[in-house]
């Protein structure tokens, strides 16, 4: 059975909750016991800029972590709810969950969203180098993903899932623009698009906390099948392979973060009939955290390969402040050769410990690439 060997001693750690209690003279009858506490909440309302050309928005990010079994044999279950509204008709209600049953016997994953989501598109492949040669597509979007994976050996899980992507009221912001002609793609750009299918899932995970992973490794393979008899407009399949590795640089000091993190995923549609908005695209990984420094949806193709590395380091010994430095690159199929056109980005960020019990940080990142830059604020790490 997996053992939670990476549990931190948080007695000497400081977070914003400790500072708030000291600032407002909130007395505790006894010290905060992280070992006894089972559930941790972190909430952060803030204003930010949405990707894809929709301007500033009011965003509330809430994360919850809970242990459903003994901490040494059960990973932390997590839920993330991050509704947003940009005061101009774009809003979203995304809820993502990962539930670990006692002793990690099962992992139940969920991703449910309702979104009004106008977003720019630049067409397929690598050929469009003009940032202004783009079209704004408006649509409403319902997503319902659920997967159940059973442990088949330590750290290794396998299971099945169901996936629904339903987009409707699809239209260009400019009625004179023919989106199919602009993208030169025939599928999924009518008034609606429906993909309904099942998946085969394989998961390897030695991380005990997905909010802020400790040293370990992660691999997720999803083979999705979307047949017409389940309601899909067209029959198509896809493969998503996600691999991550976390390497500590000072193993002796468990209370100080000094780590290299690596992330790569390969995502491909196996048919030419996949709907346009379901094709692999930058920033559309399951948690919408990839391609920092590149506009969401900027590069789209039948296949996408993504690489990222990040250095994470505490600034203060009590863990309250830290920083990251990151770089990433992607390439997509379409126009030109797949491995011939890479799109790099880089950046840095500040980390502020919000809740030491769940090891949740406030992340403030600045990323940039050719012709684009952005500031991102999140609860938890990018990966």
SEKOLRO-112028 format. One record per residue: y, z, x of N, C-alpha, C, O, CB in turn; residue in one letter. Coordinates in pm, whole numbers, plus 50000, padded with zeros to 5 digits. Each point is the difference from the previous one (the first is absolute). Glycine has a CB too. Layout:
YZXYZXYZXYZXYZXa;...
END
This chain:
498815000050085501195000049915501245000050089500025007350099498745005049716x;502304979750153501194999550083500655013750012500115007449902500234968950031x;500095026850187500685012650024501474997350027500334990850075497565019650015x;502994997549849501444998350013500475006750128500635010649996499634988549754x;499444994850363500275006450129501475000050036500425007550088497334985549984x;503044998749862501394998450040500985008649923501194996950000498234980550063x;500145033449870500915008349922500985007050094499615006450098498624996949723x;503064995350145501045005950083500225014749966499875004149885501214973550135x;499275030150081500515013549979501494998649973500764996950091497465013950060x;502224991549723501394997749964500875012650012501164999849960498054982449887x;500245028650206500755012550006501284998650081501015006349967496855006150012x;502124979450126501194998450086500784987549965500934996350072497885015750108x;500834981449710500724988149957501155003749908499985010549935497914976050086x;503145004949974501155002049912500234987349921499924989050054501125027450107x;499254985149708500314988549917501275002849921500605010750013496964983049972x;502854996649933501225001649921499875011049896501015005949962499484970150074x;498305026949918499805010949905500335013450066500635008649939497584978049942x;501355015350245500355012250075501505001450016500565010849983497254987950139x;502854990249912501455000450023500735003149871500955007850000498814975850187x;499805010449699500655002649871499845014749961500945006049947498634970349983x;499275029350094499795014149964500875009250085500495010149951497164984449982x;502535002050192500865008250087501474998249962500765009749999497564988350186x;502064989649782501404997249966500415007049872501115005349991498714972850125x;499305021949785500335006149870499445014149986500005005749891500044971550010x;499485028450210499545013950004498905002749897500015010149930502264996750149x;496794983849914498865001749910498945008150072499484995850103501014982449779x;499195033350064499055009050065498584997049955499754996449884502015021250131x;497324983850077498584998449970499305013450018500245007250096499814968549976x;499075027449832499245012450013499014999450115499675010350059500584993349696x;499294984350276499084998450111500224986350061500514991049932497795024549960x;501344982550234500204987150063499254989049927498985002449936501335009250282x;500244976249793499324988549940498644998050064499894998450122502334990749828x;496755011149968498644998350051499534985949969499664996949886499845027650083x;500494966950131499584986349979498494998949981499514990449941502445002050194x;497325017249915498544999449991499555002949858499004994449953500805012650288x;500955002049687499635003549864500544990049899499384997749896500575026150173x;501204970449960500644991049905499194987449984499534994350098502715015049962x;497604986049814499184988349974500824987549968499534988950023498725026549896x;502984986350029500774988549955501405000350060500605010750013498074988549773x;501844989250251501294998750066500794988849932499494989149980499555019350241x;502234994649744500864990049939501184997350092500525009050066498784998349703x;501124980050235501214996050071500704989749914499384990249958499615014550272x;502304997449741500774990749917501334997250066500625009050057498264999549734x;501554978950203501224996050068500704989149920499564988550002499435017550221x;502114997349705500814989649937501014994550100500625007750073499095003349701x;500464976050229500954994150094500414986249953499324993849919499675019350269x;502124982249864500444986349978499564991550117500055004450115501915003349749x;497614980150107499534991350107500124985549959500414996849888498025020850190x;501214973650015500044985749975498594994949977499135002150084502944995650056x;497714995749748498694994449971499814986950075500964992550017499065018449757x;498764986350271499734987150066500024988749899499975002249879498675009550294x;501424976149879499894988449914501294995849932499994991549911497725015250053x;503444999250078501264995149950500485006349871500744993649925498684985850185x;500195033149861500415006249874501015011150019500285007449906497514986950004x;502765007150209501105009250021499595014650001498835003450016502614980049879x;499595025350088499785014350010499375005349872500134994249892501815007750264x;497375009749859499285005549885499925015050012500175005750109498504973349869x;501075027549910499685014249997498495001450006499304994649914502805011049953x;497415001550232498575001450022499655014850005500725007950061499204970150066x;499005025749809499495013750011498564999250050499124994649932502395013849881x;498274996850305498674999750059499385013949992500575009850048500104971250108x;498165019749784499295012749987498594998450054499284990749962502105015649836x;498225002650289498635000150050499375013549970500685010350001499904973150182x;498145016449791499255012349976498714999450079499334989650004501675013249765x;498665008250293498745001150072499235012149950500585010649977500424978350224x;497695009549781499195011049949498604999250060499444989250016501905011249769x;498125011150247498615000950046499115003749882500175010749940500574996050294x;498324984649733499085002649890498725006850047499115002949919501824977449963x;498975022250246498865007150057500445007650123501205001050027497224981749884x;500635022650163500325007450122500734990950099499614988550019498385026249946x;503074990450097500844991850086499254994550121500354989450051501585024049876x;497064993650117499294995450119498974989249970499464993850091500895028750007x;499374975149775499014989849965500534989749900499284990849962498955026050081x;503034984849916500564991249898501374995250043500855008150039497865003949782x;501524975050172501304994450031501015003649891499615003449888499294977750238x;502385018149907501055002649904500144988349903500194988650042501005025750126x;498714988549702500284990049898501514998349987500755009750013497104996049863x;502604982050100501434997349998500384991849877499214992149949500845008850302x;501195001249704500594991949894501444997150038500715008950047497765001249777x;501964977750155501374995950029500584993249878499434990549947500045006850298x;501695007749710500704994349886501434997350043500735009350035497795002849796x;501894975350167501314996250053500734990649905500134988250031499005014750202x;501355002149652500764991349908501354996250059500595007650077498255003249729x;501654977550157501304995550049500704991649893499374994549910499785005850327x;502174998949776500834992549907501254995450074500675008150065498455005049735x;501194974050190501164995050075501224997449914500954993650045497454996350111x;501595015149717501134999049907500294985649958500994997649929499965022950177x;498234969949935500224986049965498734993749940499844987850005501885010750178x;497415009849762498834994549933498725000650080498944996749947502604989049936x;498515018450244498775001250078499595014650005500775008650043499824971150096x;498195023149818499505013650010498494999650014499364989949971502575018949892x;497515002350181498575000850020499495014149980500705009850026499444971250131x;498605019849797499315012849982498654999150072498984997749935502185006749841x;498834997350356498744999050074499365013750025500685009450042500204969950067x;497835021749863499245012250024498764996450080499194991849956501685019049831x;498974995350330498854997450085499295013250028500645010150029500484969850076x;497555019949885499225012350019498794997350089499454988950003501305019449772x;498865002050297498764999950077499385013949987500515009650056500354972650108x;498065018749761499385012849967498715001650078499124991549994501915008149776x;498875011550304498795003350076499315011749931500545011149993500484980750225x;497775005849731499245010649935499425009550105499934996450117499524988149691x;500145027650152499535009950097498974994550097499074992849963501375024549867x;499744986350297499144995750111500044984850021499084994250058499455025649897x;502544973849995500184985550017498824991949946499644989750056501745015250146x;498034999849689498864992749944500454986849936499264990250002499565031649959x;502394978249982500554988049937501494998850034500695009950021497624991649791x;502154986050194501434997250011500384990749884499474989049987500505013750269x;500965001949661500474992449884501434995450029500895008250021497615005049818x;501714973650162501304994450034500624993349879499314993249923499935003350314x;502065005349745500704994049887501364994650039500675005550088498115010049762x;501634973850084501334994050021500434994149866499494989649959500065005350291x;501385011849683500474995749869501514997950007500735008650049497395003849834x;502364976050067501434997050007500454992349876499264991749946500615008050306x;501345003249706500734991149910501344997350065500735009350034498104999649757x;501504978350227501174996450077500734988349935499384990549952499515017950256x;502434992349792500864988449975500524996150137500775007450061499894999749698x;498934981250289500044997950144500554986350041499244991550045498835023949971x;503234982249968500564987750058499935000650153500325010250060501224987249740x;498044991550260499815000050145500134985850055499584990349937498915029850046x;502114979050134500144987050065498664995050053499145007950039503234997850021x;497494981249942498874993850068500524988550084500964993249963497455013449852x;500944991350299500394989650094498954988850009500094991450087501205025850042x;497734983049782498954990050005498865004350090499945011450044501764971149912x;497405008250071498795002850076500184996850149500764991150038497905004249757x;500615012350287499874996650141501195004150085500825008249961497784973249968x;501465012550189500975003850103501164990250013500875001950085497275009250034x;501894978449799500934989150026501435003149961500934993950054497194990749913x;502115024849940501345002549948500745009950090499805012149988499394983349777x;501654999650324500745008650093501395003449949500725007650065497994982450120x;501685004749700501325002449943499925011949905499374999149894501244976450129x;500035035650013499965012049916500584997649862499625006849904500545007050302x;500744976949781500664997549872499274989849914500384997849885501775007750225x;496824988149943499224990349924498915007549924498845000450041501634981250127x;499935024449721499115008949926500304998949851501034994749959498835021050239x;499214989449722500134999949855499685014049947499035006250044500334969149944x;501455029549920499755013049938499104998049878500354992849907501885016250175x;496604997649921499064999349888500025013249925499825010750060498714972850065x;501695015949745499985011949915498645000949931499464990049955503045008750009x;496965013350028498775002049923499795014849972500585008750065498434970750039x;500145023249799499545013549972498545000950046499254990249993502355012449807x;498025009350246498725001050070499295012749960500585010950002500344976150191x;497805011549769499115011449974498844999250098499324989850009501335011149743x;499135009950320498875000950092499145012149961500515010849971500834978350216x;497355008749812499065011049975498814998150092499164991349977501585011249781x;499185005750349498914999850096499305013549996500655010550005500564972650144x;497465016849843499225012350010498734997150078499314990149973501645018549808x;498745000150315498784998450081499345013450018500665010350011500334970050109x;497685019649883499215012150024499044997350114499204990649993500985016649764x;499895000950350499184998050118499205012750028500545011049999501134972650095x;497055014749931499105011250027499705000750149499824989750066499175008349704x;500955014350282499665001850142498534996450021499125005349932502625012850093x;498014972750069498634996150031499555005550135498815000650028501514978749837x;500625024850218499755007350123501335005850045501034995949947497004989250119x;502005024150030501265006250038501094989750028499814990850080498905028250014x;502434982649839501214991850015499874986049940500994992749998499495020150206x;498354983149748499794986449951499745000449848499165007649952499924985250274x;501674998649699499945000049855499874985649949500494990750063500905030649927x;497944977149899499854986949938500095001549849499605010249944498964981750249x;501994997649740500125001149856500554987449936500114989550063500215034749965x;500034977249844500484989049919501385002949946500425011649993497234982649946x;503064995250024501335001849943500304989649895499324989849988501425020250225x;500324992749711500514990349904501494997950030500725009550030497584997549792x;502154980350170501384996750035500604990849895499414989749964500055012850280x;501715001249706500724991949903501424997850050500725009550031497874999549778x;501824978350199501374996250030500484990949887499504988949984500145013150269x;501335002849670500524992149888501524998850015500735009949994497374997949854x;502344980050172501434997150009500404991149884499304990449968500665011850284x;501155001149684500434992149886501534998650003500685006850076497325001149788x;502504983350051501434996350002500434995250139501085003450048499365013349769x;498694975550246500314994650133500984988549984499744990449927497995016450162x;503394994249979500994989549994500945000850119500165010650061499694989349689x;500764988850282500974999650108501335005449952500344998649882498484981950220x;501925025749987501335004749967500944988349970500985001549927498645018750217x;500084968349914500784987949977499164990349918499034994550053502255008750164x;499054994649656499164991449915499904985650050499094992849957501565021549853x;500234981550278499954986450051499004998550115499714988950043502675008349888x;497095014050119499074999750112498574999849946499625008549920502035003850228x;497574977949896498584999349967499235007750108499874995450113500414982049770x;499215034450079499355008650099498764993450058499735001250120501155018949760x;498364972950037498804993250050500374989350102499304998250100499555006349683x;502224988650193500434989850095500515006350128499754995050109500814989849702x;500185026450176500535006850118498885005450088500044998550122502025007549749x;496945000150067498905006050077498914990050033499195002350090501315019349800x;499484967250037498934990050014498635006449978499044997550072502384989450090x;498545021749733498775007149965499844999849849500975002249927499205012850277x;498634982249749499804997049858499535011749915500084999349878499414978050194x;500025033649990499335010449923500845012849989500605004450098497204986049976x;502225015349807500615013049980501515000149988500615010650010497504998150110x;502524979849860501454999449990500464994749865501124995149986498975001450260x;499035004749652500414997349864500725012149944500605007750075497474976449893x;501875017749901500685011549940499255013050022500585010849990500364973949839x;497735014450201499225012150025498894997150100499654988550024500875020049744x;498925002350289498914998950096499115012249984500485011450002500944975350161x;497275011049820499065011149981498844998650097499344989650006501315012249751x;499125008850319498835001050087499285012949967500575010850006500564975850178x;497595012149781499195011549961498664998750071499294990149983501885012149790x;498485008150307498774998650077499445013150048500595010749981500204967350086x;498075021149996499315011550057500014998750152500244989350054498305013049739x;501205008850274500015000050145498825007850056499505009449938502984988650059x;497094997950119499055007450082500785006350114500754993250069497314991249871x;501765028650079500865007450093499165007450105498965005849969502764996849851x;498754996950303499405007550110501125007350072501004993950038497084989549988x;501765029749992501045008350059499435008850109498965006549982502284993349802x;499445000350331499705009450108501285007650030501024993950031497144991150068x;501805028349891501235007850012499715013550065499285008249943501664980349854x;499625013750321499865013050067501315007949995500095010650062498154979550088x;502775004949778501265007449984499825010649893499334997549900502024982250170x;499245032049948499895010249897501245000849913500035007649903498455005050246x;502564979849885501255000649925500664986250006500514996150104499785028749945x;499704968049839500564986550000501535000249996500624989850031497335002349855x;502675019250076501465000749997500574999150141500994993050023498915021049768x;499474992950302500424999750141498735001250083499615011150038502704999249913x;497044978550079498675000550063500015006950135500864997650085498584981649795x;499575029350138499715005850131499114990150075499584989949943500615034149969x;499534978750214499144990650075498744996449923499355008549940501535001050273x;498794977849791498834995249928500044985049985500744993150071499135028649807x;499334973250031499914985649980499794997349851499585008749924499474987850309x;501264991149728499924996049860499654985249994500564991950075501125025749857x;497394978949979499664986149976499704998449852499235007749943499874989250293x;501524992949701499794997649858499764985149979500824991850039500645028049898x;497414976950003499654986149972499844998449849499235007249936499614990350290x;501924993049716499954997649856499734985249977500784991450042500835027849912x;497284977949981499684986349958500184999549849499265006549926499094989950267x;502614995949762500384999649858499574986749938500214989450058501755026049987x;497444985549836499524988349927500694999849864499925009749925497824990850195x;502954988549848500764998849876499454988649915500494988850009501565020350106x;496944993549802499424989449917500794997849872500705009049954497054996450140x;502134982949851500724997049875499435007949882500735002749904499774974450185x;498215026649916499445007349885500535014249989499805006649898498154979650122x;502755018850086500675012949990501474998549964500745009849996497664999350172x;502024978449805501364997849954500914992950097501134996649964498575023249904x;499854977850256500854993350099500324985849956499174993249939499825020950243x;502224981449850500394986349967499134990050074499644989549945502695018250015x;497334995550166499144991550082499065009050080500325011550029501464970349987x;497075012950019499045007550080500414999150147500204989150054497945006549779x;501975016150232500355000150142499535013250062499735009749929502284975350029x;497905015350174499565011750075500965002650116500754991250041496845004349896x;502385016750113500835003650115499305010650083499105006949953502994987649918x;498335006650254499515010250092501205007050063500954993550044496924993350003x;502085026549956501045008150065499315009650097499185008249959502384990049838x;498775000950331499445008750103501135007250070500884993750058497134991049974x;501965028749962501065008550054499395009350104499045007149970502284991749812x;499235001350340499485008350109501155007850062501064994350028497074989350017x;501675029549978501045008550060499355009650101498865004349983502564994049806x;499345005050314499525009350103501165008950043501124995250021497124988250058x;501485029749935501005009950037499535007150128498945006350002501784996949754x;500084995750350499595004850132500985010650051501134996650033497804981250016x;500655034949959500895010550053500164998650151499074996250071500225019249744x;501924987850232500264999450143500045013850064500035001050123501244978249839x;498725031449958499915013750053499065008149911500455007749916501904990950180x;496354999649922499005006149914500035015250003499575006649905499034973350130x;501895025850074499965014550014500995007049908499795011649964499494985450272x;501804996149724501055006449920499944994549858500654990149967500825012950238x;497745003649710499784994949865501235001549912500104993349897497505012450127x;503345003150012501185002249918501174991050040501085001249943498175022250025x;500554967950128501064990850039499484985749991498964996750058502085020650094x;499674974449776499564986249983500494991350114501194999950033498815003149718x;499084989950309500304990550108498874989849992498945001950059502275015450094x;499024971949774498904991549957500384985350001501154996349978498015022549883x;499844972950166500094985649978499184996649877498875004749984501464990750263x;500254996449665499314995749878499984984749996501004993550032499705027749845x;498174973350083499834985449994499504996249861499185006949940500334991950310x;501004989949701499654995349866499874984850002500864993050054500325026749839x;497754975450048499834985649985499274997249870499075007349963500894989450288x;500454992749679499224995749885499974984849993500944993150040499655027949837x;498294974150070499824985849973499724998549852499135006749945500004988550290x;501624995949702499934998449854499944985049971500854992550046500455029349911x;497704974049968499854985749975499464997349861499145007349951500494989150292x;500884993149693499444994849876498964989450036500254991450084501905013349786x;496694996150067498894991250038499984987149918499134991650021499585028650044x;502244978349843500054988149915501424994549997500945006950038497145001749822x;502054979250095501334993949986500605002349863501064994649969498254988350197x;500015025049751500475002349863500595014049979500305003649887497984980350038x;501895023950181500605013249986501444998649952500724991350050497795018050132x;501954998949722501394999249954500985002450115499735007950091499535000049682x;501864985250220500985000650110500425014350032500055003850117500764973749815x;499485030549966500495013650023498895009750040500295011550033501514983949803x;496945000150160498895008050050499614996250143499135006550059500064995849707x;501434987550289499684996050137500485010450100500975007149973499174968849959x;499205025350183500455009450103501464997950037500454988650018497215012350069x;503085010049925501434999250028500455012550074499445010849980500914974849816x;500675013150288500525011350076500535010849905500694997049903499894987750289x;499085027749839500455011249920499225002449873500365008749922501824987050171x;496734996649884499215001749880498625005850029499074997849923502184983349976x;498615026250212498805007950022499925010549890500985002049928499114994250323x;498775010749731499845008949885501105010449982500335003649888497284993150140x;502975008250083501055010249989501394994550029500955007650010497385009350054x;501794969949950501304993650022500765006250117501215002449992498884992249766x;499195008050351500625006450116500044991050124500595003750101498635017949809x;500174966750083499944991550119501274991950015500844999549910496684999350069x;502624994850136501104990750031501365006949993500964994449948497664986949961x;501465030950145501325006450011500914991350086499614995750108499355027349866x;502244974649978500934991350072499934985649956500774991750050499045023550140x;499284981449718499884986549944500095001349849499395009049941499184982750254x;502164999349741500175000949855498654998349930499194991550037503174999549983x;497415017349878498774998949923499884986049941500964994649946499115030150002x;498744969550061499734986849943500504988650090499874988349963500275022149810x;500444992950344500634989550082499014989550045500334988250003501335028550075x;497114987449956498984990550044498775001549911499495011049979501374989850260x;498684988049710498884999849906499104988250033500484989350037500925021749782x;497294991050167499074989250026498625003349946499785010749945501534983050258x;497794997149814498635002449957499345010850084499135007249952500724969049971x;500575025050204499485010450090501175006450073501004993550027496804994450001x;502055025050002501035007550072499335009550098499065007149964502534991349839x;498895001650321499545009450102501195008450043501074994750032497104989550046x;501655029149923501095009350027499605009850110498875004950003501934992949758x;500145005050330499795009350110501195009450009501154995649988497444987550138x;501155029849896501095009650019499555011350092498845004149999502094990349773x;500015010550308499755011850082501215009149991501134995549980497364991550179x;501255026049854501085009849986499755011850094498865004650013501524988449746x;500685011850305499955012150080500685011249922501144998549957498854988250261x;499305024649764500505011349922500125012350092499075003150075499874987649713x;502215016150205500215011350090500905010349933501004996549938498734988550263x;499905027749812500875010849956501185001450095499864998150121498185013849775x;503134991450048501175003050081500095015050026500295004350112500904975649794x;498585028049989500075014650013498605005950005499064994549943503145005749935x;497665010850191498695006450015499455005349868498785001349984501865004750248x;500244997249672499535005249872499624989049901499665002949886501775017050152x;498644967550005499574988949915501004995749896499704990949921498055017150117x;503444998049957500964996749896500534985850015500154992949901500475031250087x;499664971750135500564986750024499084991950090499365005350090502955004049884x;497634977950000499224990950082500594986149994500984997649930496965016150031x;501454977250112500474986149997498814990650013498925004050044503295002850055x;498004980749863499004989550017500704987650055501194997949978497385011349832x;500664982850261500434986750044498884990449964498845002750029502605006650163x;498904979549744498934991249951500344985350025501164996350021498275020749804x;499514974850174500134985550008498874993849920498895005349997502214995950232x;499184987649706498974993349923500194984950006501054995150040498775024849808x;499154972950113500054985449996498994995049898498985006549976501754992450267x;499564989649698499084994149903500004984950015500954994150053499435025049789x;498554974750111499924985649991499274996449871499075006949960500944990650293x;500424991749682499394995749875499604985450010500564992350078500815024549794x;497654979550047499584986149994500904992549902500725006049920496895000350136x;502334980649951500834991649913500474988250079499194991650041501535028049821x;500574979550162500534989450085499895004250146500415011150035501174981449782x;497884999050268499845003350140498695006950028499235002949908503214998950111x;497305001050110498765006350039500075015149979501045006250019498574975650148x;499255023949794499955014149961500425009250115500805009149978497384985449861x;501305003350281500295009050111501184995350085500295006050104497315000149898x;503094983449955501074994450083501375005949967500914999350082497784979849934x;501465026849865501325004949956499915014849966499505003749894501104973550019x;499915031250177500025014449977501425004449965500984994550051497085008850109x;502045006649753501295004949954500115014850038499435008549930500654974649877x;500625020250301500055013850047501155008049938500994994549953497994997750260x;500855020949789501045009449958499815012950080498925002450054501214987449711x;500905018350241499935012650074500995009849939500804996449914498514991650298x;500615024549833500935009949948499655014050048499105001950082501264983749720x;500375024050145499805014150036500355008549880500654995449906499865000150338x;499055017149760500265008649886500055014750035499505004250104499424978949757x;501685024750052500085014550010499025006249902499824994949890502615004050181x;496925012049969499105007449914500495014349983500345006750098497744978749976x;501965019249799500395013749967498875006349920499594994749897502894999450102x;497015017150049498875006449933500455005749865500825009149994498124996450229x;500494988949669500355004549865499075011249954500455010149947500424967050000x;497825021050075499025010049957498925000850106499214990750017501265004949738x;499495015650317499055001350111498585001949950499054997250073502775012650068x;498004995049735498665001949947499254987049985498814999250034502015020849848x;499854969650066499394986849987500384990850115499594988450004500435014549749x;500775002450342500474992350115500814987849957499914989350060498085018550069x;502804993949764500814989249945501354999350069500725009950006498124992549774x;501494986050272501294997650062500894991649910499524991749923499415009950302x;502385000549785500974990249953500184989950112500345003750113500865013249734x;498564970550123500124989650100501234991449975500144994349891497375005750137x;503364998950069501194991449992499854989650111500155003250118501355015549787x;498204969050058499714989450096501044989049993500504996649893497085008650089x;502754989350133500824988050009499154989150064499505001750111502675011749907x;497684975449912499214988950052500824987250000500904998349917497005012650001x;501794980350174500764987450009499094988850048499025002150071503115010749976x;498244975149912499354987850044501074989049999501175002749972496545004549937x;501904980850121500954989050004500624997849862499314996649905499394992750281x;502605012749805500724997549876499905010849895500454998049887499184978950161x;499775034849986499815010349898499905013750065499485001550110499364981949742x;501685026750077499835013950041500065008849877500574996049898500444999450330x;498415016549781500005009049884499805014350045499465002650108499644979049746x;501335027750062499755014350017499045004249890500244997349883502055006950223x;496625002549931498985004249905499865015150002499995006150107498794972149923x;501135027949853499835014449988498775002849914499904995049888502605008950137x;496575003950027498745002649930499535014250024500425006650096498974969349925x;499755028849891499235012150026498664995950057499294991949940501875020649874x;498474992950301498744996250065500194988950100501054993550005497745013449792x;500174991050281500054989650104499744986349942499454998649891499805018150277x;501164972949907499794986349955498514996749993499574992449913502645001150188x;497005012249990498564997949998499305011050075498775000150010501564975249975x;
END
